[in-house]
Amino acid sequence: MLRIYNPISRKKEEVTPGHGRTISMYACGPTVYYFAHIGNMRTYSEEDILKRVLIHNGYSVKHIMNITDVGHLVGDGNIGEDKIAMTAKKEGKDAKEIVTFYTDAFFSDLKELNILLPDKTPKATEHIKEMLTMIKNLYNKGFLYKIRTGMYFDTSKFKEYGVLTGMNFNKMNENLIAGARVKREHGIRNTTDFAVWRFLEDGNNWMVWDSEWGRGFPGWHIECSAMSMKYLGETIDIHCGGVDHIPIHHTNEIAQSEAATGKKFVTHWFHVEFLTVNGSKMSKSLGNIYTLEDIKKKGFEPVALRYFLISGHYRQKLNFTFEALESAQRTLEYIFGFVERLTSHMKFSEKSNKKFIDFATDAKSKFFKSLDDDLDMPNALSSMHLLIRDANKALDKNALSEEDIAKVLDIMLSFDEILGLGIGKKIVEEKHAPLDKEIEDLINERNALRGIKDFAGSDRIRKLLLDKYKIIVEDTSEGTKWKKAK
Ligand SMILES: [Zn+2]
């Protein structure tokens, strides 16, 4: 049973589906005006771990992630330009081109990081009707007011406003005013009020739609409320996102969704902490915002980045450095090396090593227990590494039977259902890598020479296979085996 931390009750709570055996999971997706950075990828990778653990626990997961292609303003609040419109202008391109290019880039990043794709990725621009229906509902219930720039949600009318932040409405407003973090728009009633619809009439050919209150485009927050409701219903089992979404985006999603339906919007919140770079927050001015492309250009495998991103606890900050990434890549090579050793080991003990198998089974159950406890990945990984260490020792002594080794391999594959490093795929690729005709002929020729005890001849071919084709041949009791040299 998976328990995750609830930021409202501040306790770990068991995740249970609202309906049957399906967990509804909504993840705030990207605003497609630029490449996602590695901090965003940390959030999506941790959400992927959550999803894989739920699947491992026998649930099916209905996973929806929105694509924000309009309405997200620079600064996340009410002021500033639309991020996509701004990029289009800057790059001298059509907004549609920007959206298509960065949406494709986003999905390609997810795939390279072995992130299981959502069931649906609805786009904001294709759900304007649903947003306007929700806005109308909020308007009829008296939650909205109109000012020059748009239709605003009156946050003083929603009595639980701010619940996710641990502050109430008054405290949130006081803090915002004291910190002068938000420039108040003329006519706005409370500093925390936010636009659900922004007016945009002329002088701009950016995407605008008609509404009964005036032409314009939706606010960023209303997009998630309207799309999650369309695909997952009025109450979602799990809503995910980065911790940066807590004070504005998710707080406003709760307010407008619950005001509209009178029902609880989300049963479990799942917030992933920040990724820092060299101890600092990522920022343009520090030039420390990296994308997956930057990581690849430096010679790292995407899956090494995945391993690094998932190796911390999702509720703790994780600090990225290239040294840490190098260490992740080395660990990954060590894990793959171990799996390769399991699949190519040829000296077996005759009887099963019961003591070791009990230890391995225990390591497996500890791995999954740690994950069930609020996704404690550092603990889960340490169980895996203890298993690898002791299995290596046992292999050194040829103290495992063929069945024991198969069991350890099975456990490694079950870990990888969660870790998503591609261990299974790697084994399949190695075992079934097609053998060149030329190599096959050489191996056969070598076998024939061995048959007539021409060992000088067979050694010559062994050397040729290694030097020219990087193939290592080994003669075992079960015949000649070969593998690719590193
Ligand atoms: Zn959202």
Boltz pocket constraint, residues with backbone or C-beta under 6 A from the ligand:
constraints:
  - pocket:
      binder: B
      contacts: [[A, 27], [A, 28], [A, 29], [A, 220], [A, 221], [A, 224], [A, 249]]
      max_distance: 6.0
